[in-house]
């Protein structure tokens, strides 16, 4: 599959938040998170749904949102090995290593507006801020380079609704003293 781009438009219906779009030749895809009802524990699950995509779900983490810091990802019935690497506070010193069935990936936050990059064997998927949309955080632009398949896209897209602050400068600055004082308390989520 060649290079392509698409817009991931915000989805806001009742208690559901997420994105939807047409991922080039792979068709329609949605990434959603259901908000918790008042007085209930918030849902910390993100689900990807698309007819031509593998089943993908992210769950758990630190805090009230699904989070890279302690959460887990399952794609097509297989739990993805994830290792959050925080070597310092400088740019390039924080990344997430993922491995799915001997397919290695590196995931980084590349800008202050939540821009991110998933890189794998000959594949790069970049998400950047798109056009502003009232009452939402706006759309996301997704650029796919290389011979990506739906598994590569599922991983990159489901992470769009996950708290990635552990990979940002501000997140690293905030997490360092908290981890020293309180340890890395995490909720591994529901299976």
PyMOL commands that set and color helices and strands:
alter all, ss='L'
color gray80, all
select helices_A, chain A and resi 24-26+150-161+165-167+169-182
alter helices_A, ss='H'
color red, helices_A
select strands_A, chain A and resi 4-13+16-22+28-34+45-49+56-59+72-75+78-86+94-100+103-109+116-120+123-129+140-146
alter strands_A, ss='S'
color yellow, strands_A
deselect
rebuild
show_as cartoon
